[in-house]
Amino acid sequence: MDPTSKGPLCGDPELGDSEFGDLVEVREALEGLRREIRSRFLSESREAAPWQDVDWQALFGKLRRRMNTFGMSERSGEVDEFGLDEVVLKRALPMLDLLYDRYWRVELSGIEHLPPRGPCLLVANRSGILPYDGMMFAHGLQRRLPELGRARFLIADWLITLPFVQPYLARLGGVRACRENADRLLRHGRSVIAFPEGVKGAAKVFRDRYRLKRFGRGGVVRTALENRVPLVPVGIVGAEEAHPILFKIHGPARSLGLPFLPVTPTFPLFGLFGALPLPSKWVIHIGEPLSLEHLEPDAVDDELLISRLTEELRSRIQSLLDVGLSDRESVWG
Amino acid sequence: MSTGTSEPSVIAVTGLKTFVGQQLLERLVVREPSMRVIGIDQRRPFRLDGRVRFHRVDLSEPTADGRLAEILRRERVDVVVHTAFRREPTPDLEMDHEVETIGSLHIMSACAAAKVRRLVVVSSTMLYGPRPDNPNFLSEDHPLHGHPDAHCVQNRVEMESLLSRWAVRHPDTEVTVLRACWMLGPNHWDRVIRYFSLPVVPMVLGYDPLIQFVHEDDVLHAFETAALTSMPGVYNLVGRGVLPLSTAVRLAGKRILQLPATALYRMAYYPAQSQTGDPPAGFYDYLRYLWVADGARGWDAFGEPVYTSKEAWISFISARRMRRYR
């Protein structure tokens, strides 16, 4: 086969044999050139290895600084009185937006029930181990109703004193759940998201999902009564599927400082990666506020009234959940 | 003895070697020349103003109360400011208890016997105790839990419970308890400041609590006000605002060494046992859990503090030239 017929790259087809001899010469010259380039390149690479250019002192300095500020470099240092850091929150905003819009595709419904301004006590069902529900709800409120002010979510004791988790939760707006803190927040005009189910709610196994546990000892109603703020029932539908707890292990949990170790379809099986929540579709239903205006301030001491109001609040949230569950077609939306 | 006038004319200060005692004495001598100032301590301080009448009393002696009562009666003392508390923890547990708890009891009995009008006592917000179940702001009515491992704190908790019971039994004497949080400033020096002065500051791994400070000037102002005017009750003396511990340490230009809690407590155990005066292992719980006090009552009573927590800290680190720019 005529090599010249291969294509235009091989040159003019009318060239003779002598021309082919030239080609051989050219090829040899090219070979030489390539050898030279290669040797030069190799020698150059021998002279300037990538690790010879490194300024070790600077790198060590950088590493040392990095280690000194390990886990703290993202903080501004200016925190409000409950430990919220605006800079941390601002940096976490894209992540929160991603979780809110893409991952759980959170919807807020019934936002018209909220008071236009001024603090209110929002009471929701608790689910999951980490307080994603509180964080998402607070984030949604911040986006939809900025004039309400940033709502702070309450976190159970065992979570707020968990190592590594504790500083970050506080910087992102979590507050330890206790009467004093809720009172103080409401007095200062900040809305509060409370989860009166507490650890019982976080520890709910999958077959008990959306069935509300007992509501503490009436602390939420008392707090709302004392501070004269509206008590708003909230049902979060979808969050209870994000961490479906099959069963709980109590033995090794104590050494980790946890009340229990959850076993989800993914969690101990896939390690920490399995601790990621599942992308269920969330709908947050905000109900009509419980009217407390007609009650006297000394109703706080009426134990029967408090427990009746607590039960009413619980049944309202339960009905919000039931309606929400019957309306949705699929867990994944 | 009580004379019925509102302005006290004789003030006795115990514990002249403590920071508050010494500085308060100097302030009173300079600012209130018409007032007679009595100093009471175990030993005569090296530098004592000539206008101060000094009396030697060892609070750990069993008969100290009788001697004190005699002095208070003879000098016609109106106000007693009790500041004789250790600023460094001591490994001598018995002596610590004798001086801090029983010594305070002697002071109380002497005040009752001499019918002193007013008793002002130094205390600390450390007595609330670092606990995971503390609310973010501890009010004055919160129970004092102390810390089981820190006997210096426990003794003072006992002292305060004795004092509150004593105050109920002696309604004629106004009792003012001023609980200051960690006091900072150019002149003050104690174990907390020694901890912050370490070149590498150890912290509990995974924890970064909010802490608060108060400047020494604000504390001294509050003590002076409490000694000169009538304001019975318990007050927290704290600066406004809180800051994370890591932020404070980084502001001082220090390195942070994060150690697991168990390792840190074990490490702190041996120096404390070997009588170097280092803080007991329980001290690190104060760097782990929240024990921030609510100072609103104190701010109402003694006026707005001049320094916030952060400003107190900056005043302290600039006075000690701690900041290294890197």
Interface residues (C-beta under 8 A of the other chain):
Chain A: R65 N68 T69 F70 M72 R75 G77 V79 E81 F82 G83 D157 I160 T161 L162 P163 F164 Q166 P167 A170 V175 R176 C178 R179 E180 N181 R184
Chain B: P132 D133 P135 N136 F137 S139 V204 L205 G206 Y207 D208 L210 G241 V242 L243 P244 S246 T247 R250 L251 R255 I256 Q258 A261 Y289 L290 R326
